[in-house]
Amino acid sequence: MLDRRRLLGSLTGIFALPAFGATKPRAPETPWPAAGDPAYWKKLRAQFLLRDDEVFFNTATMGAPPRVVVEAVAESLKTLSATVAEWDYKPDGPSWFTGYSAELPIREKLARVVHASTEEIALTQNATMGMNFVALGLDLASGDEILQTDQEHPGGRCGWEQRSRRQGVVWKTLKIPVPARSPEEIVEIVRAAIGPRTRVIAWPHVTSALGTIHPVKEICALAREKGIFTAIDGAQAVGQIPVDLHDMGCDAYFSSPHKWLLAPAGNGFLYVRREIAPRIWTTLASSEWANEKDPGLRLQQRGTGNLSLLLGLSAAVDFFDRVGADRWFGRIRELGDRLRAGLREIPGAAISSSVHPKMCAGMTTWKLAGVSPARMQDLFWEKARLRPRSVSEDWGVRTSTMIYNSEAEIDRLLEVARGMAKSSA
């Protein structure tokens, strides 16, 4: 017998689920390591489905969900497919899909992770969707100016770029040093660029290709003084570093939990500060498009969606909470620091990412003299089944360190890199 409590209880109410079909006995759960266990991270690795002979260093593209997240999605899909006839469409009962209802429990969970209020959180498909809701929903006039970096991911950039081409909004990109040297340097670049027609600063919390952590709190404070709207791209931040949106003071923030929060792809969220929410028009409108009491619900109305993916997001947040934020973020940073320290000892290696303590965590982009980044990516896989990602011929290979990685895996990558350096010397 399957129990819908586990699958739908947190979102749709609690009720019993009759058995259906033949089911295989569930495999025993892998024991969760004790908090003080010296082998905590090695044992936690068993909570993931990653193969033992392969090393995944590309969380910045897509995280590897833990076993409990995969099971939540799979079991939900099976259950919903088998029991859809039981759905009576009554407003006070469970639903078999999402995209129209408030989904308050998961919004409450996400709000706690990023320190926001529930009604300020809208569930989206990814960061790109959140960016577009803001970029296309904000009233702007021809000649109004938007400031961005020259290092934006398309998912944080193209909505603003489209408004520039379509409506004559001035889209201005600012050159950011590579590597970035200090937070103060970034703030001064922004300060110097603000003009009388600047209306929006659309800025990355963490850049996609380099993993540079930007001083967004200071940028938002500068913008607030001048009445400028701030939209922050948090696709690479949530789950990699602590995020406190109320303390940050931004007007809007969007993210993709399928990266560092290890949720299944197809999940995202948009935060809009409660006081500023009426300024954002609903560009994807359904029945709640004019709901001013719950702006998050108004902005997440996107039509029929996959409830099973949302349950996977809920399970991912539970997993994050069980590990604990301090332990989670500390591990990511610890492994990142180990990688950067090792790279400094390799002749011909150059780190393109910032190494300032306030501007780096789990993403490091680097290159080797005499070896193209594309070739580096291939050699890492061919020689040792290591999977970083080549992101730029100029900047190099991006290596993401996540809680499922280990010191031994970092050392293995450094050993292969030393061999490449010797071969190219």
N, C-alpha and C positions, 0 to 999 in steps of 0.2 A: 504493500500500500504506500502510495506517495502522499505526502502531506503538503497541501497548498500553503500552510502556515509559513513554511520555510521559503517558498517561492514568492508569495504574494502578500504575506501578512503585513510587512512594513509599509506597503503602498496601498493596499486595497481592502484591508479588513481581514479578519480571522474566521476561517470556517473550514470544515473537514473536506477532504478530497477522497472520493471513492477510488478504488484500485482500477487500473486498466491494463489489459494485456499482460504478457509475461515479462517480468523484470528480473534482471540478474542481481544477485546479492551485491551490495556496495562493498568495495574494497575497504579495509580498515584505514582510518585516517592516519596520516603521518603524525607522530607526536610533535607537539609544539615545544621548542626548547625552553628551558627555564631561564628567567631573566638574568641570573648571575652565571650561567653556564659559559665557561671560557670558549666553548665550541659553538656558541649561539648562532653565529652567521653560517657556519658550515651546516649545522642542522636545519636552519631556516631554509637553506637552499633546497631541501627536500620538499618544500611546499610548492615548488615550481616544476613545470613539465619540461624545462630546458634539458637537452641531452648532455650527458656528462662529458662527452668528447668534443663539445662545441662551446665556444665562449661568445656571448652576445654583448657587444660594446656599442649598440646603436639604439639605446633607449630614447635618445632625443628625436628619433623618427617614430618609433612605436615601442612601448614597453611590452615586456613579456608578462602577461597576467598570471597571477598565482593560480594554483589548482582550484581553489575554492571559487574563484571568479569564473573560471571556465565551466565548472560544474553548475554554478548558479544559472548561467546562460543556457547550457544544454538541457538541464532538467526543466527549466521553465518552458523552453521551446517544445519539448515533448509533452509536457502537461497541458499547455495551452492548446496545442494541436489536437490532443485527445479529448479535451473537455469543452471545446468551444460551444457545443450545443447547450451547455448549462448556463451560458451567459444570457441573462434576462433583460439587459439594457437599462435596468432601473438605476436611477442616479445615486441611490444610497448603497449600491452593491459594487462588487469588483468589476473592473474592466479588463478586457483581454488585449488591449493595446494602450498606447500612450500618445500624447501629442495634443490633447484637448484639455485634460484635467490638470488640477493644481499640483499634484505630486508633492505634497508638502513634506512628507518624511525625508525624501532624498534631498530636497532643497534645504531642509534644516541641517542635514548632515554636511552638505557642502558648505553651507554658511558657517558652520563651526570650524571647518578646516581653514577657511580663508578669513575668518573673523568679520563677518558681515551679518546683516539681518536677512531672514528667510525671504521676505517680500522683495528684496533687492537682487535675488538670484533667479535667473531664467535658464531653463534647461535647453540646450541647443545640440546640434549634431557635432560641432567641433569649434575651434577658435575662429576659423574663417567665417562661419555663419555669424558668430557674435560680432566680429569686426564689421561685416556687411550691414547688420542691423543698426549699428551705430553710424557708420559712414554714410549710409543711404537714408537714415531716419532723422538725422540732425539737420535743422534748417540752416542753410548757408546761402550766401549770395555771390554772384560773380565778383571776383576780386578779393573775396575772403581768402585767407592764407592758412594752409595746414603745414606744420613742420614735422618732418620725420628724419630718421637716420638714413644713410646710404647703405645700410646693412639689413633692411627689412626683409622678412620672409613674405612671399606673395600673399599669404593668408593674413598678414597684418598690413598690407600695402595697397592691394589692387582696388579695393572699394573707394579709397581716396583718390587713386589715380584715375578711376573711371569718372568720378565727379569732376575732376579737373578737365578731362577731355569733353565731357558732356555739358557742363554748366559754367565753365570758365572760372572755377575755383582754382586758386594758385596752390599747386602742390610743390613744396620746396623740400629738397633733401639736404641734410647737413653731413659733411664729411666727418667721420669718426676715426681717430687714429687706430692703427693696427700694429701692435697691440695697444689697447687703451691703457693709459698710465695711472690715472687716478679718478675717483668720483668727481672731485672738484673740477677737473679738466672738462668733463662732460657737461656739468652744470653751466660752466662759463661759455661753452659752445652754444648751448641753448639760450642763455641770457643775451648773448651778442646777436643772435638771429631774430629775436622777437621784434616785430615791427608794429606799426599802428593798425595794420589789417590782419594781424595774426589772430585767428579765432580758435584754432585747435592745435594741440600738441599731441600727436599720435606716436607713442614711443614704446619700444620693447622693454619689458622688465628684464628679460634675459635674451640676448640675441641668438638666433637659430643656428647660424653657421659657426660662431665663435664661442658661444656660451658666456659672453660677457654680461655680468650683472650690473645693470645701470642704476644710478641713484634716483630712482623714480619718486621717492618721497620728497626729495629736495626739488625735483623738477615740478612736481604737482604743487608744492608750496609756492614756487615762483609763478606758476601759471595762475593759481588762485588769486594772488595779489593783483594780477592784471586782468582778471575776468576771462581767462582763456580756458576752454574746455579741454580736459585731459582724457585720452583713451589709451589704456595701457594693454599691450599684448603680453599676456601671461602664459602663452602656450608652453614655454619651456620652464616656467617658474613653479607652478603648482605641483607639489610632490618632490621637487628638487631642493627648494629652499623655503624657509618660513614665509608665509604671505599673510599680512594683516591689512586688509583693505581699508578699514576705518582709520587706522593709523596712517596709512599711505596717503589718504586724502584725494584719491583720483575720482573722476566723475564716472568713468566706465572702465571695465576690465573684462577681458575674455580669455578663455583657456581651453585646453584639450586634455582632459584627464586620462586619455589613452596613452599618454607618454609616461610621465614620472609618477602618476598616481596609480598606474597599472590597471586601468579600467579597459573594457573592450572598446575597440574602435567603433565610432558612431555615437560617442558621448562627448558633450562639451557643455560649457556654461558661460553665461554673460551676466556680469554684475553691473547694475546702474545705480548710482547713489540715489537714495530715496528722494531727496530734495530736487534732483535734476531730472528725474525720470519723465516728467511731463514734456520735456523738450525733445524726447526721442519719439518720432512717429513710428508706428508699426508698419514695417514694409512687407511683412508676410502676415496678412490679416485673416483671422477666423473669428469665431463667435465672441471671444473675449478681447477683441482688439482695442476696445475703448475702456477697459476695466482700469480705472485709476486707483482703486483701492489696493490692488495687487499688481504692481507694474511688472513683476517677474512673470506672472501668469500671462499678462498681456503680450509680453515679448517672446514667450515660448510657444505660442499658438502656431504650430507649423503643420498641422494635419497628421494623419495616422502615422504613428511611429512604432518601433519595436519595443514592447515592454520588457522582453527578455534582456536586451542590452542595458536597459535602465536598472534592472535587478543586478546585472553584473557590475554596474557602477556602484550600486549600494554595497555589494559585497566587497568591492575594492576599497571603499572608504572604511568599512569595518576592519579589513585587513591592515590598512594603514594605522587605524586607531589601536589595533592589538599590538603591533610592533611598537608604537609610540612615536610621536613626532620628533622628540629630541634624539632618540636612538636612530631613527630613520634618516634624518638630515645629517646627523653626525657621521654616520657610516658612509654616506655619499661623499661628503667632504673629505673624510679620512682617505678614502681610496683615490679621490682626485688629487689630493696632495701627494700621495705616494707616486702616482703616475708622473706628475710634474717634476718632482724631485729626481726621479729616475731619468727623465728626458734631458734634464740639465747636464747629466753626466755622459751623454752620448755625443761624440764628435759629429758635427754636421746636422744635429737636430736643432730646430728652431720652433719655439712655441709662438703661435700667432694669437692665441687667446690671451686675455689679461691674466697676469699672475699676482696682481694686487690682492691682498687678503680679503678685501671687501667686494671684489669683482669676479671671483671664481668659486666654483663648487664642483659639480660633477661632469662638466663638459670641458674638454681640452682639445683644441685643434692645433695640429703641429705638422711639420714637414721635415724631410731629410734631403740634404743637398745631393743632387745627382739622381734622385729617384722621384718619378712623378707620383702624385697622390693616388691616381687611378691604379698605377702599378703597385704601389704600397698596399692598397686595399686587396688586390688580387694575391699578392705574396703572403700577406698575413693569413689568408684563408688556405692557400695551397700548402704552406709550411706548417701551420699549427691550428687550423680551424678556428681562427680568431676573426670576429666580424665587427670592425669599426666601419666608418663610412667616409669615403672621399667626398668632400664638399666643395673644394675649390682648387684649381691649379695654383693659385697664388697663396692660399692659406693652408691647404693640406688636408690631412685626415682628421676627422672629428671622432674622438673616443669618449664614450659616455660611461661613467662608473656608477653602478646601481647596487642596491642592497643584495642582489643575487650574484654579484661579482665577488671576487676574493683577492687577497694579497697575492696568492700564487698565480692567479690569472694576470694580474698586472705585471708581475715579474716575468711571466711567460711572454707577454707582448714586448716588454723591454728587451728581453733576450733576442727575440726575432729581429727587433729594430736594430740592435747592435750588429747583428749579422748583416743586415741590409747596408748599414753604414760602412762596414768594412769592405763589402763587395763593391760599393760604389766609389770608394776612396781612390 
